[in-house]
């Protein structure tokens, strides 16, 4: 696949495919189990599934940036921290 027209690497393409997969998964989840009403978590915020996904993705971006600043590549450790962070957000926030 030639991604040079936009100076993309395959890593960038995988990243955007992952974001699209997350959004499609949330759409299917909402279609299969509608509602997913807001709940109040440890941050005292009323959040829905979509809010928790957004918080997870935004937090993961910052975790990766901090990791790059402190340790540099590779980002395997940051990915593990991001997965743990996303689990915690969906469980308790």
N, C-alpha and C positions, 0 to 999 in steps of 0.2 A: 504494500500500500504506500503510495507516494504522498507523504504529508508535508513535503517541502514548500508547498505553495503558501503555507502559513507559518513556516519555521517551527512546526511541531515535531516533537519526538514521539516515539511510541509510548513513552511514559505519560506524556500529556494526554494522548488519546485515551489511554487506559483510565486515567483520572476522570476525564469527562464522561466516559462510558460508565464508570462506577457511579458518578453523580446521577446520571440518567437512570441507571438501574435502581438506585435508592428511591428516586421519585416514582418510578413505575411500580416498585414493590409497595410503597406506601399507598399508591392509588389502588392496587389490587387488594391490599389489606383492608382499606376503607370500604371497598366494594363488597368484599366477602363478610366483613364484620363491621357494619356501619355503626356510627356513634363515636366510640372512642372519646367519650366526653372528657372535658377538662378535669384535671385533678390537681390538688394542691400538694406540692412536694416540699422538700426540706428548705428550698429557697423562698417559700411562701408565695410562689407564683402559681397561677392557674395556667397549666400548660396542656396542650393537646398533643397527639402523636406527631403532627407536623412541626409543632414548636420544638418538641424534644429532638426531632431529626435535625432541625436547623441549628439548635444549640450544640448538638453533637458534631455537626460538620464544621461549624464556625470554631468551636473549641479545638477540633482536630487540626484545623489550619494553623492555629496559634501554637499548638503543641509541636507540630512539625517545624515551624519557624524557630521556636526556641531551641529545639533539638539541633537544627542546623547551625544556629548561632553558638551553642555550647559545645557540641560534639562533632559537627560536620557530618558528611555522608559516611556510611549508608544509613538509611532511615528505618531499618528493621525494628530497632528498639522503639522508635517513635510510633511505628504502626501498632506495636503491642500496647503501648500506653494509650493510643487513640481508641483501640478496641475496648480496653478496660474503661476508659472514660465514657464511651458511648453506652456500654452496658450500664454503668452507674447512672448516667443521665436517664436512660429509658426505665430504669428500675426505681430510682428515688427522686427524680426531679419532677 
